[in-house]
């Protein structure tokens, strides 16, 4: 260091003044979604500036603050506004004739295609009308992949983009809104879409033709699908088993084109430079090898970015490479960190909302982590040995880079996904084979497919790449079967912990790379930010309060019962499909936000998919003590996953019947009202567990699952006491579960309904809602209100209801209603 300034020194990558301004600008952009966290981050940046810079080098506080304000204003101005409401035909779920222009087509795993349409017109039989913004149109098993600029005419159903309303989770609506996409559509007719002429002569047409040629030359194996994804970005041939396997091993990022793959391509340029130096040593006297590597890699990176769709992540990674290349050609130091900041400034200026893209956040964190931590691992591979020693050094260097990147992105992975995959050793095999063999063979094969006289050679190269990829997948499967790729559910950190981790990481880097004393203020702030959220959560959990949370899981159900001391029980685990698991995407992350992934027990009302599909994930990843059912377990895909998860979980499975009760804790219990031993109904809905949450004789909530009128009449005929302050509508408000005597017997103050936005069944039935409202109860729906939290303070406190958004209409005056508001992280 020079004086007490952050210097332009390779040994200590401190921030130059302009880089501080860039960070302040990005903090302002983030503040449009996370205002409190953004203000806190800005204050920490100012504190770090004051501590780490000498007085004569400090940047003006007002200038930093103005950069943050400008970032906030700029991002706000660039955020697309939402359309006003929806047309009547859309609210009625009427199929319409759509016409639109293809903005981009994105092949997805499982032979799915997502087409983003622009300039969309919808004709509901009364003349076409334009729809503002763009539309995401989804097709299964497509036989045609369109090109940008093509027009399409199709019969489809359209709905507004709408996400799950759970704070702290991915905001699906915001993800699409920042791309200007406001509508979703699916084909509603067996008739195939009508496409305009394909622009074969354009660059997009050339890319599409090349993708088809590569696909034709590859074998119909998952290895072939992997090579197709790595060379062209087309992941449609990858099946969900492969995606699940790579995601479980922490390798899913290797199949989605990103900065990692641009790095592999850039390494090919370095390899060409090394080869050129061997063949023409005199060349290196004119052009040093680093500069030659940049010159040779640049066209390769540009061609790869063009071939890979191009995806936004590839474009951003290419921008980063471009700035690093320019700095190398200029002979500058601090190439990694300065290039990162130049790229960040350019990306944010062009597309400020891309800062909310998980891929960009991961790339920035990984590169920053490598820049800060990598020098500390040099002793592992700083050797001039040859042969085996050089191989060891190379392997150690690869592992060091992986460790640095993993440590840096760990908070992001934990925050977004609530999981941790400590499979670094697998990277020692997977990444080198991918980068040094599969991608070079695949890209060279893709190039040769464009010439008829080299088609045979292209097939050989692509086939070899596919066989190597199949070998990697075989190795991955063997490692999974041997239990060598564990995935752990972890506590999802709150935003103060994220800032604390970043502050401690910077503090450690400063201390280890300089002779100065530990900045006690920064270390102390980082420690407080890491610990304070847990103290707050412990204080909240120690309150004498019972809570019932209805998570927004769409057309399904998942309820969380929370008790003093942090004890939690789950009633149902949400639904999903073969390609989407609400247990993994919503229920698990909600439970792990700020708290350990632990449950005292789970009640499964009945085995229908919309209540049970998320259960296997929770059994696999969470610490669960007991599972209570109505005597029926799921079948099909959900049942197969559950059969694999239960044996090694230590979960005790018990069947319940009317008259049973499960003691929860703190004087609370779950009483079972249905089904009794003599109930003759055989269908799963009819035999749903009907549970009543009670505490010290007070009936708090009735949770009837999907019980229908036959089960309800059986309880009424037995004279069961069903009174409760909160009622969860049976069967999501279906008319088949309506009985006026049932509502008279419950006499609820608040009625909750778990259903999907504009679901195809029309739940909840208007007559059911009217009956519940007529009884004097306020009605809350996840489709309208998002997550709903009901709570009762100890000692006979009144019922308090907190919907995430829009309180119910005509809520009873004796219920305290508070709107939580929308906030939380989003991911893709």
C-alpha positions in Angstrom: 0.0 0.0 0.0 1.1 3.6 -0.5 0.3 5.7 2.5 -3.2 4.8 3.7 -5.0 4.7 0.3 -6.5 1.8 -1.5 -3.9 1.5 -4.2 -3.5 0.3 -7.7 -1.5 -2.6 -6.4 -1.7 -6.2 -7.7 -1.2 -7.6 -4.2 -4.1 -5.7 -2.7 -7.1 -5.3 -5.1 -8.5 -2.2 -3.5 -11.2 0.0 -5.1 -10.3 2.9 -7.3 -12.6 5.9 -6.8 -14.6 5.3 -10.0 -15.1 1.7 -8.8 -16.6 2.9 -5.6 -19.0 5.0 -7.6 -20.0 2.0 -9.7 -20.7 0.0 -6.6 -22.9 2.9 -5.3 -24.8 3.0 -8.5 -25.5 -0.7 -8.4 -26.6 -0.5 -4.8 -29.1 2.2 -6.0 -30.4 -0.2 -8.7 -30.9 -2.9 -6.1 -32.8 -0.5 -3.9 -35.8 -0.4 -6.3 -36.6 -3.9 -5.0 -34.9 -4.0 -1.6 -34.9 -0.5 -0.3 -33.9 -1.1 3.3 -31.1 -3.6 2.3 -29.9 -1.1 -0.3 -29.6 1.7 2.1 -27.8 -0.5 4.6 -25.4 -1.6 1.8 -24.7 2.0 0.9 -23.9 2.9 4.5 -21.5 -0.1 4.8 -19.8 1.0 1.6 -19.2 4.4 3.1 -18.0 3.0 6.3 -15.5 0.7 4.5 -14.3 3.7 2.5 -13.7 5.6 5.6 -11.8 2.8 7.3 -9.7 1.4 4.5 -8.8 4.7 2.7 -6.5 7.3 4.1 -8.1 10.7 4.8 -6.5 12.3 1.8 -7.8 9.6 -0.6 -11.4 9.3 0.6 -14.1 9.8 -2.0 -16.7 12.5 -1.2 -19.7 11.0 0.7 -22.1 13.3 -1.3 -20.8 12.0 -4.6 -21.2 8.3 -3.5 -24.8 9.1 -2.3 -25.6 10.9 -5.5 -24.4 7.9 -7.6 -26.8 5.6 -5.5 -29.7 8.0 -6.0 -29.0 8.2 -9.8 -28.9 4.4 -9.9 -32.2 4.2 -8.2 -33.8 6.8 -10.5 -32.3 5.2 -13.6 -33.5 1.7 -12.8 -36.9 3.0 -11.9 -37.2 4.8 -15.2 -36.1 1.7 -17.1 -38.6 -0.6 -15.3 -41.5 -1.5 -17.6 -44.9 -0.3 -16.3 -47.6 -2.9 -15.8 -50.7 -3.0 -18.1 -54.0 -1.8 -16.7 -56.1 -5.0 -15.9 -56.9 -7.7 -18.4 -59.5 -8.0 -21.2 -62.8 -9.7 -20.5 -62.1 -12.6 -22.8 -58.9 -13.3 -20.8 -60.7 -13.2 -17.5 -63.2 -15.7 -18.9 -60.3 -18.0 -20.0 -61.5 -17.9 -23.6 -59.2 -19.3 -26.3 -58.3 -16.6 -28.9 -56.4 -16.4 -32.1 -53.0 -14.9 -31.5 -50.6 -13.3 -33.9 -47.2 -12.2 -33.0 -43.5 -11.8 -34.0 -40.9 -14.1 -32.5 -38.5 -12.2 -30.3 -36.5 -15.3 -29.3 -37.1 -19.0 -29.1 -35.6 -20.9 -26.1 -35.5 -24.7 -26.2 -36.0 -26.0 -22.6 -35.2 -29.4 -20.9 -37.8 -32.1 -21.3 -38.5 -31.3 -25.0 -40.2 -28.0 -24.3 -40.0 -24.7 -26.1 -40.5 -21.2 -24.8 -41.1 -18.6 -27.4 -41.1 -14.9 -26.5 -43.5 -13.0 -28.8 -43.6 -9.3 -29.5 -46.2 -7.1 -31.2 -49.0 -9.5 -30.2 -52.6 -9.2 -31.3 -55.4 -11.2 -29.9 -58.7 -11.9 -31.7 -61.6 -13.1 -29.5 -64.1 -13.0 -32.4 -64.7 -9.3 -32.3 -61.7 -8.1 -34.2 -58.1 -8.2 -33.1 -56.7 -6.0 -30.3 -53.0 -5.4 -29.4 -51.6 -6.6 -26.1 -49.1 -4.4 -24.4 -45.6 -5.7 -23.9 -44.4 -9.2 -24.7 -45.8 -12.7 -24.2 -44.2 -16.0 -23.1 -45.7 -18.8 -25.2 -45.0 -22.4 -24.1 -45.1 -25.5 -26.3 -44.5 -29.1 -25.4 -42.8 -31.6 -27.8 -42.4 -29.0 -30.6 -41.6 -30.2 -34.1 -40.4 -26.8 -35.2 -38.1 -24.2 -33.7 -38.8 -20.7 -35.1 -36.3 -17.9 -35.7 -36.4 -14.3 -34.5 -38.5 -12.1 -36.8 -40.9 -14.9 -37.9 -44.6 -14.3 -37.5 -46.9 -16.9 -36.0 -50.7 -17.4 -35.9 -52.1 -19.8 -33.3 -55.1 -20.6 -31.1 -54.1 -20.3 -27.5 -55.3 -19.4 -24.0 -53.7 -16.3 -22.4 -53.3 -15.3 -18.8 -51.4 -12.5 -17.1 -48.0 -13.4 -15.6 -48.6 -14.1 -12.0 -46.2 -15.5 -9.4 -46.5 -17.1 -6.0 -47.0 -14.5 -3.2 -44.5 -15.6 -0.6 -42.1 -13.1 0.8 -38.4 -14.0 0.6 -38.9 -16.2 -2.5 -38.4 -15.9 -6.2 -40.8 -13.3 -7.7 -41.9 -14.9 -11.0 -43.8 -11.7 -12.0 -40.8 -9.5 -11.4 -38.6 -11.8 -13.4 -40.8 -11.5 -16.5 -41.7 -7.8 -15.9 -38.1 -6.7 -16.1 -38.0 -8.3 -19.5 -41.2 -6.6 -20.6 -43.2 -9.8 -20.6 -46.7 -9.5 -19.1 -48.6 -12.5 -20.5 -48.3 -16.3 -20.7 -50.0 -18.5 -23.3 -50.5 -22.2 -24.2 -51.9 -23.8 -27.3 -55.6 -24.5 -27.0 -56.1 -26.4 -30.2 -54.7 -29.5 -31.9 -54.1 -27.4 -35.0 -50.4 -26.6 -35.5 -49.3 -23.0 -35.4 -48.9 -21.3 -38.8 -45.5 -19.7 -39.3 -44.3 -17.2 -41.8 -41.4 -17.9 -44.1 -38.1 -18.8 -42.3 -35.3 -16.2 -43.0 -32.7 -18.8 -43.9 -30.3 -16.2 -45.4 -30.1 -14.2 -42.1 -27.6 -14.7 -39.4 -30.4 -16.2 -37.2 -31.3 -18.5 -40.1 -27.6 -19.6 -40.4 -27.5 -20.3 -36.7 -30.7 -22.2 -36.7 -29.5 -24.3 -39.7 -26.2 -25.0 -37.9 -28.1 -26.1 -34.8 -30.1 -28.6 -36.8 -27.0 -30.0 -38.5 -25.3 -30.5 -35.1 -28.4 -32.2 -33.7 -28.6 -34.5 -36.7 -25.0 -35.6 -36.2 -25.3 -36.3 -32.5 -26.5 -39.7 -31.1 -29.8 -39.9 -29.3 -28.3 -40.2 -25.9 -28.1 -37.9 -22.9 -24.4 -37.4 -23.7 -25.5 -36.2 -27.2 -28.1 -34.0 -25.6 -25.4 -32.6 -23.3 -23.1 -31.8 -26.3 -26.0 -30.1 -28.1 -26.6 -27.9 -25.0 -23.0 -27.0 -24.7 -22.4 -26.1 -28.3 -25.7 -24.4 -29.3 -27.5 -23.7 -26.0 -30.4 -26.1 -27.1 -31.2 -28.0 -23.9 -34.5 -29.5 -25.2 -33.1 -33.1 -25.4 -31.9 -33.1 -21.8 -34.4 -35.1 -19.8 -35.4 -34.2 -16.2 -33.4 -37.1 -14.7 -30.2 -35.7 -16.1 -31.1 -32.2 -14.9 -32.0 -33.5 -11.4 -28.7 -35.5 -11.3 -26.5 -32.5 -12.3 -28.4 -30.1 -10.0 -28.1 -32.5 -7.1 -24.3 -32.7 -7.6 -24.0 -28.9 -7.9 -23.2 -29.2 -11.6 -26.3 -27.8 -13.2 -24.5 -24.5 -14.1 -22.2 -26.5 -16.4 -25.2 -27.2 -18.7 -26.5 -23.6 -18.9 -24.2 -21.5 -21.1 -22.5 -18.9 -19.0 -19.2 -17.3 -18.1 -17.8 -20.7 -17.3 -18.1 -21.8 -20.9 -16.7 -18.6 -22.3 -13.8 -19.3 -20.0 -13.4 -22.7 -21.6 -13.5 -21.1 -25.1 -11.0 -18.5 -24.0 -8.7 -21.3 -22.7 -8.8 -22.7 -26.3 -7.3 -19.4 -27.4 -4.5 -19.8 -24.8 -3.9 -23.4 -26.0 -3.6 -22.1 -29.6 -1.2 -19.4 -28.4 0.9 -22.1 -26.6 0.9 -24.3 -29.7 1.9 -21.3 -31.9 4.8 -20.6 -29.5 6.1 -24.1 -29.9 5.8 -24.1 -33.7 7.1 -20.5 -34.2 9.1 -19.4 -31.2 10.0 -16.1 -32.8 6.4 -15.1 -32.9 6.4 -14.7 -29.1 9.2 -12.1 -29.4 6.8 -9.9 -31.3 3.6 -10.7 -29.5 3.9 -12.0 -25.9 1.9 -15.1 -25.2 -0.9 -13.5 -23.1 -1.6 -10.9 -25.8 -1.5 -13.6 -28.5 -3.9 -15.7 -26.5 -6.3 -12.8 -26.3 -6.1 -12.2 -30.1 -6.7 -15.8 -30.9 -9.5 -16.3 -28.3 -11.4 -13.2 -29.3 -12.9 -14.6 -32.5 -13.6 -17.9 -30.8 -15.5 -16.2 -28.0 -17.5 -14.0 -30.4 -18.4 -17.0 -32.5 -19.5 -19.0 -29.4 -21.6 -16.1 -28.1 -23.3 -16.0 -31.5 -23.9 -19.7 -31.7 -25.3 -20.1 -28.2 -28.7 -18.5 -29.1 -27.2 -16.0 -28.0 -28.3 -16.0 -24.3 -28.0 -13.0 -22.1 -25.5 -14.7 -19.9 -23.2 -15.5 -22.8 -23.4 -11.9 -24.0 -22.5 -10.6 -20.5 -19.7 -13.1 -20.1 -18.3 -12.0 -23.5 -18.4 -8.4 -22.4 -16.3 -9.4 -19.4 -13.9 -11.2 -21.5 -13.7 -8.2 -23.9 -12.6 -5.9 -21.1 -10.1 -8.3 -19.7 -8.7 -8.8 -23.1 -8.3 -5.0 -23.7 -6.5 -4.6 -20.3 -4.2 -7.5 -21.2 -3.4 -6.0 -24.6 -2.5 -2.7 -22.8 -0.2 -4.5 -20.4 -2.2 -3.3 -17.4 -2.1 -4.9 -13.9 -5.1 -5.9 -11.8 -6.7 -7.3 -15.0 -9.2 -9.5 -13.2 -10.8 -7.0 -10.8 -10.6 -3.9 -13.0 -12.0 -5.8 -16.0 -14.8 -7.0 -13.8 -15.7 -3.4 -12.8 -15.5 -2.2 -16.4 -17.8 -4.9 -17.5 -20.2 -4.3 -14.5 -20.3 -0.6 -15.4 -21.1 -1.3 -19.0 -23.7 -4.0 -18.3 -25.5 -1.8 -15.7 -25.6 1.2 -18.0 -27.1 -0.8 -20.9 -29.4 -3.0 -18.8 -29.7 -2.0 -15.1 -32.3 -4.6 -14.3 -30.0 -7.4 -15.4 -28.5 -6.9 -11.9 -31.4 -9.0 -10.6 -30.4 -11.9 -12.9 -29.1 -14.8 -10.8 -26.6 -15.7 -13.5 -25.0 -12.3 -13.5 -24.9 -12.2 -9.7 -23.2 -15.6 -9.6 -20.7 -14.6 -12.2 -19.8 -11.4 -10.4 -19.5 -13.1 -7.0 -17.4 -16.0 -8.4 -15.0 -13.7 -10.2 -14.7 -11.4 -7.2 -14.1 -14.4 -5.0 -11.4 -15.7 -7.2 -9.7 -12.3 -7.4 -9.8 -11.9 -3.6 -8.9 -15.4 -2.4 -7.0 -17.2 -5.2 -3.6 -15.7 -4.3 -3.8 -17.4 -0.9 -3.9 -20.8 -2.5 -0.9 -20.3 -4.8 1.4 -22.3 -2.5 -0.5 -25.4 -3.5 0.6 -25.2 -7.1 3.5 -22.8 -7.2 6.0 -25.4 -8.4 8.4 -25.9 -11.3 8.3 -29.7 -11.0 7.6 -31.7 -14.1 5.7 -34.8 -14.9 3.5 -36.0 -12.0 4.4 -32.9 -10.0 3.1 -30.6 -12.7 -0.2 -32.6 -12.9 -0.6 -32.3 -9.2 0.0 -28.6 -9.4 -2.5 -28.2 -12.2 -5.1 -30.2 -10.2 -4.4 -28.2 -7.1 -4.8 -24.9 -9.0 -8.1 -26.1 -10.5 -9.4 -27.1 -7.1 -8.3 -23.7 -5.7 -10.2 -21.8 -8.3 -13.3 -24.0 -7.6 -12.9 -23.4 -3.8 -12.6 -19.7 -4.2 -15.7 -19.4 -6.5 -17.7 -21.8 -4.3 -17.0 -19.8 -1.1 -17.9 -16.5 -2.8 -21.2 -17.8 -4.2 -22.2 -19.8 -1.2 -24.4 -17.1 0.4 -26.2 -16.6 -2.9 -26.8 -20.3 -3.4 -28.0 -20.6 0.2 -30.2 -17.6 -0.2 -31.9 -18.6 -3.4 -32.1 -22.3 -3.1 -31.6 -23.2 0.5 -29.1 -26.0 -0.4 -25.4 -26.7 -0.3 -23.5 -29.2 -2.5 -20.0 -29.9 -1.2 -18.9 -31.8 -4.3 -15.7 -30.0 -5.1 -13.7 -33.2 -5.8 -16.1 -34.2 -8.6 -15.2 -30.9 -10.3 -11.6 -32.1 -10.6 -12.9 -34.7 -13.2 -16.0 -33.1 -14.6 -14.7 -29.6 -15.4 -11.4 -30.6 -17.0 -13.1 -33.2 -19.2 -15.8 -30.7 -20.1 -13.4 -27.8 -20.9 -10.4 -29.7 -22.4 -12.2 -32.4 -24.4 -16.0 -32.3 -24.8 -16.3 -28.6 -25.7 -13.3 -28.4 -28.1 -14.5 -31.6 -29.8 -18.1 -30.4 -29.9 -17.3 -26.9 -31.2 -14.9 -28.2 -33.9 -17.5 -30.8 -34.9 -20.1 -28.1 -35.1 -17.9 -26.0 -37.3 -17.3 -28.9 -39.7 -21.0 -29.7 -40.1 -21.3 -26.5 -42.2 -19.3 -28.1 -45.0 -20.5 -31.1 -46.9 -17.0 -32.6 -47.5 -16.3 -32.5 -43.8 -19.6 -34.0 -42.6 -18.1 -37.4 -41.8 -15.3 -35.8 -39.7 -17.9 -33.7 -37.9 -19.9 -36.8 -37.1 -16.8 -38.5 -35.7 -15.9 -35.5 -33.5 -19.4 -35.0 -32.2 -19.8 -38.7 -31.6 -16.6 -38.8 -29.6 -17.7 -35.7 -27.6 -21.1 -37.4 -26.9 -19.4 -40.6 -25.7 -17.2 -38.6 -23.3 -20.3 -36.8 -22.0 -22.0 -40.2 -21.5 -19.0 -41.2 -19.6 -19.3 -38.2 -17.3 -23.0 -38.9 -16.7 -22.1 -42.5 -15.9 -19.5 -41.3 -13.4 -22.1 -38.9 -11.9 -24.6 -41.7 -11.6 -22.1 -44.0 -9.9 -21.1 -41.2 -7.5 -24.8 -40.5 -6.7 -25.5 -44.3 -6.1 -22.5 -44.4 -3.8 -23.7 -41.4 -1.8 -20.7 -39.3 -2.9 -22.7 -36.3 -4.1 -24.7 -35.2 -1.0 -26.9 -32.2 -1.0 -27.8 -30.6 2.2 -30.7 -28.2 3.0 -29.3 -25.2 4.9 -30.7 -22.2 6.6 -31.4 -19.5 4.1 -29.6 -16.3 5.3 -31.4 -13.0 5.7 -30.1 -10.0 3.9 -28.1 -8.6 6.9 -26.2 -11.9 7.0 -25.4 -11.5 3.3 -23.9 -8.1 3.9 -22.0 -9.3 6.9 -20.5 -12.2 5.0 -19.3 -9.8 2.2 -17.9 -7.4 4.8 -15.9 -10.1 6.5 -14.7 -11.5 3.2 -13.3 -8.1 2.2 -11.8 -7.6 5.7 -10.1 -11.0 5.6 -8.7 -10.3 2.1 -7.3 -6.9 3.3 -5.7 -8.4 6.3 -4.1 -11.4 4.6 -2.8 -9.4 1.7 -1.2 -6.5 3.6 0.7 -5.8 6.8 -1.9 -3.5 8.3 -3.8 -4.3 11.5 -7.3 -5.9 11.4 -9.9 -3.2 10.7 -11.8 -3.8 13.9 -14.8 -1.7 13.0 -15.4 -3.6 9.8 -14.8 -7.0 11.4 -17.2 -6.0 14.3 -19.9 -4.8 11.9 -19.6 -8.0 9.9 -19.9 -10.1 13.0 -22.9 -8.2 14.2 -24.7 -8.5 10.9 -24.1 -12.2 10.9 -25.3 -12.7 14.5 -28.1 -10.2 14.9 -30.7 -11.8 12.6 -30.4 -15.1 14.6 -30.9 -13.2 17.8 -34.0 -11.6 16.3 -35.4 -14.9 15.1 -34.7 -16.5 18.5 -36.6 -13.6 20.2 -39.5 -14.0 17.9 -39.7 -17.8 18.4 -39.6 -17.4 22.2 -42.9 -15.4 22.2 -45.9 -17.1 23.5 -47.7 -17.2 20.2 -49.3 -19.8 17.9 -49.2 -19.2 14.2 -50.9 -20.7 11.2 -49.4 -19.8 7.8 -51.0 -20.7 4.5 -48.3 -20.6 1.9 -49.1 -19.6 -1.6 -48.5 -22.9 -3.6 -51.0 -22.2 -6.3 -53.8 -24.9 -6.7 -52.6 -27.0 -3.9 -52.1 -26.7 -0.1 -49.3 -26.3 2.4 -49.9 -25.0 5.9 -47.3 -24.3 8.6 -48.2 -24.4 12.3 -45.6 -22.5 14.5 -45.4 -22.7 18.2 -43.3 -21.2 21.0 -39.7 -22.3 21.1 -39.4 -22.5 17.3 -41.4 -25.7 17.0 -43.0 -26.1 13.6 -45.4 -28.6 12.0 -46.5 -28.9 8.4 -49.9 -29.8 7.0 -49.5 -30.9 3.4 -46.5 -30.0 1.2 -47.9 -28.5 -2.0 -48.1 -30.0 -5.5 -46.1 -29.9 -8.7 -45.3 -32.0 -11.7 -42.5 -34.1 -13.2 -40.7 -30.9 -14.1 -41.6 -28.7 -11.1 -41.6 -29.5 -7.4 -43.2 -27.0 -5.1 -41.6 -28.6 -2.1 -38.2 -27.7 -3.5 -39.2 -24.3 -5.0 -41.6 -22.9 -2.4 -42.3 -24.9 0.7 -38.7 -25.8 1.6 -37.2 -22.4 1.0 -40.1 -20.7 2.9 -39.4 -23.0 5.9 -35.6 -22.4 5.8 -35.7 -18.6 5.5 -33.8 -17.5 8.6 -34.4 -20.9 10.4 -32.9 -24.3 10.3 -34.4 -26.9 7.9 -36.2 -28.8 10.6 -39.8 -29.9 11.2 -41.2 -31.6 14.3 -43.7 -33.4 12.0 -45.8 -33.4 8.9 -49.5 -34.2 8.5 -50.5 -35.4 5.0 -54.2 -34.9 4.7 -54.5 -37.3 1.7 -52.2 -38.5 -1.1 -53.4 -36.3 -4.0 -50.6 -34.8 -5.9 -51.5 -31.2 -5.2 -51.0 -31.9 -1.5 -48.2 -34.5 -1.5 -45.8 -33.8 -4.4 -43.5 -31.6 -2.3 -43.3 -34.2 0.5 -40.4 -36.4 -0.8 -38.1 -33.3 -1.1 -38.8 -32.4 2.5 -38.2 -35.9 3.7 -34.9 -36.1 1.8 -33.5 -32.7 2.8 -35.1 -31.7 6.1 -34.9 -33.1 9.6 -38.4 -34.5 10.1 -39.4 -36.5 13.1 -42.8 -37.9 12.2 -45.3 -38.3 9.3 -49.0 -38.7 10.0 -51.4 -39.8 7.3 -54.9 -41.0 6.8 -53.5 -44.5 6.0 -52.9 -43.7 2.3 -49.6 -42.8 0.7 -49.0 -41.3 -2.7 -48.6 -43.4 -5.8 -46.9 -42.8 -9.2 -43.9 -40.5 -9.5 -44.5 -38.9 -6.1 -44.9 -42.3 -4.4 -41.7 -43.7 -6.0 -39.7 -40.7 -4.7 -41.2 -41.1 -1.3 -40.4 -44.8 -1.2 -36.8 -44.0 -1.9 -36.7 -41.1 0.7 -38.4 -42.8 3.7 -36.1 -45.8 4.5 -33.0 -43.8 5.4 -34.7 -40.7 6.9 -35.6 -42.0 10.3 -39.2 -40.6 9.9 -41.8 -42.5 11.8 -45.0 -43.0 9.7 -48.3 -43.3 11.6 -52.0 -43.4 10.4 -54.6 -41.3 12.2 -58.4 -41.7 12.6 -61.2 -39.7 14.2 -60.7 -39.5 17.9 -56.9 -39.4 17.8 -54.9 -36.4 18.8 -51.3 -35.4 18.4 -49.6 -33.3 21.1 -47.6 -30.6 19.4 -46.0 -28.6 22.2 -46.8 -25.6 24.6 -50.3 -26.9 25.3 -51.2 -27.2 21.6 -52.5 -30.3 19.9 -53.9 -31.4 16.6 -57.3 -33.2 17.0 -58.5 -35.6 14.3 -62.2 -35.3 13.4 -62.3 -37.5 10.3 -62.3 -40.2 9.0 -63.6 -42.6 11.6 -63.1 -46.3 11.5 -66.6 -47.0 10.1 -66.5 -44.4 7.3 -67.3 -46.2 4.0 -65.8 -43.8 1.5 -62.9 -45.1 -0.5 -61.8 -42.0 -2.5 -58.8 -40.1 -1.2 -60.7 -36.8 -1.0 -63.5 -38.3 1.0 -61.0 -39.8 3.5 -59.0 -36.6 3.9 -57.8 -36.0 7.4 -59.9 -33.2 9.0 -57.7 -31.7 11.7 -58.5 -29.0 14.3 -55.7 -27.0 15.9 -56.4 -26.4 19.5 -54.6 -24.9 22.5 -55.6 -25.2 26.1 -59.2 -25.8 25.1 -59.4 -23.0 22.5 -60.4 -24.1 19.0 -58.1 -22.1 16.7 -58.3 -23.5 13.2 -60.1 -26.3 11.2 -58.0 -27.8 8.5 -60.2 -30.2 6.4 -58.0 -31.1 3.4 -60.1 -32.0 0.4 -62.9 -33.6 2.3 -66.1 -33.6 0.3 -69.8 -33.6 1.2 -70.0 -37.3 2.1 -67.2 -36.8 4.7 -68.7 -33.6 5.9 -72.1 -35.2 6.4 -70.5 -38.1 8.3 -69.0 -35.6 10.8 -72.3 -33.7 11.1 -74.2 -36.9 11.7 -71.8 -37.9 14.5 -72.2 -34.5 16.1 -68.6 -33.7 15.8 -67.6 -30.3 17.3 -66.1 -28.4 14.4 -66.1 -24.9 15.8 -63.0 -22.9 15.0 -61.9 -19.3 14.6 -60.2 -20.0 11.3 -61.5 -22.3 8.6 -59.4 -23.5 5.6 -62.0 -24.0 2.8 -62.3 -27.8 2.1 -61.1 -28.8 -1.4 -59.9 -25.2 -2.3 -63.5 -23.9 -2.2 -65.0 -26.5 -4.5 -68.8 -26.7 -4.8 -68.5 -30.5 -4.2 -67.4 -29.7 -0.6 -70.2 -27.2 0.2 -72.6 -27.8 3.0 -74.4 -24.9 4.7 -74.7 -26.8 8.0 -70.9 -27.2 8.0 -70.3 -23.4 8.0 -73.0 -23.0 10.7 -71.1 -25.6 12.8 -67.7 -24.0 12.3 -68.7 -20.3 12.8 -65.3 -19.0 11.6 -64.1 -15.5 11.9 -61.7 -15.9 9.0 -61.8 -18.2 6.0 -58.6 -19.2 4.1 -58.6 -20.6 0.6 -55.5 -22.1 -1.1 -55.9 -21.9 -4.9 -54.1 -20.9 -8.1 -54.5 -17.6 -9.9 -57.2 -18.1 -12.7 -57.1 -21.9 -12.1 -59.0 -24.0 -14.6 -61.5 -25.2 -12.1 -62.7 -21.8 -11.1 -61.9 -22.3 -7.4 -63.1 -21.0 -5.1 -66.7 -21.4 -6.2 -68.5 -18.0 -6.0 -71.4 -19.6 -4.1 -69.0 -21.0 -1.5 -67.3 -17.6 -1.0 -70.7 -15.9 -0.7 -71.8 -18.4 1.9 -68.6 -17.9 3.9 -69.0 -14.1 3.8 -72.7 -14.3 4.7 -71.7 -16.1 7.9 -69.6 -13.1 8.9 -66.2 -14.4 8.0 -63.5 -12.5 6.1 -62.3 -14.6 3.1 -58.6 -14.7 2.2 -57.3 -16.4 -1.0 -53.7 -17.1 -1.9 -54.6 -16.1 -5.5 -55.5 -12.7 -4.3 -53.7 -12.2 -1.0 -50.6 -14.4 -1.4 -49.3 -15.9 1.8 -51.7 -15.5 4.8 -50.5 -15.6 8.4 -53.0 -16.1 11.3 -51.6 -15.8 14.8 -52.9 -15.8 18.4 -50.9 -14.4 21.3 -50.9 -16.5 24.5 -53.3 -15.7 27.3 -56.4 -15.5 25.1 -55.1 -12.9 22.7 -57.3 -12.1 19.7 -56.9 -13.5 16.2 -54.6 -11.4 14.0 -54.5 -12.0 10.2 -51.6 -10.7 8.0 -52.0 -11.2 4.3 -49.0 -10.5 2.1 -51.0 -8.2 -0.1 -54.6 -6.7 -0.4 -56.6 -7.4 2.7 -59.9 -9.2 2.3 -63.1 -7.3 1.7 -65.6 -6.9 4.6 -63.2 -8.3 7.2 -64.9 -8.7 10.6 -64.1 -5.8 12.9 -62.8 -8.0 15.7 -59.9 -9.3 13.6 -56.7 -7.2 13.4 -55.6 -7.2 9.7 -52.1 -6.1 8.7 -50.8 -6.2 5.2 -47.2 -7.4 5.1 -46.3 -6.0 1.7 -44.3 -7.6 -1.1 -40.6 -8.1 -0.8 -37.9 -10.7 -1.1 -35.3 -12.1 -3.4 -36.0 -13.4 -6.8 -34.1 -16.1 -8.9 -34.4 -17.8 -12.2 
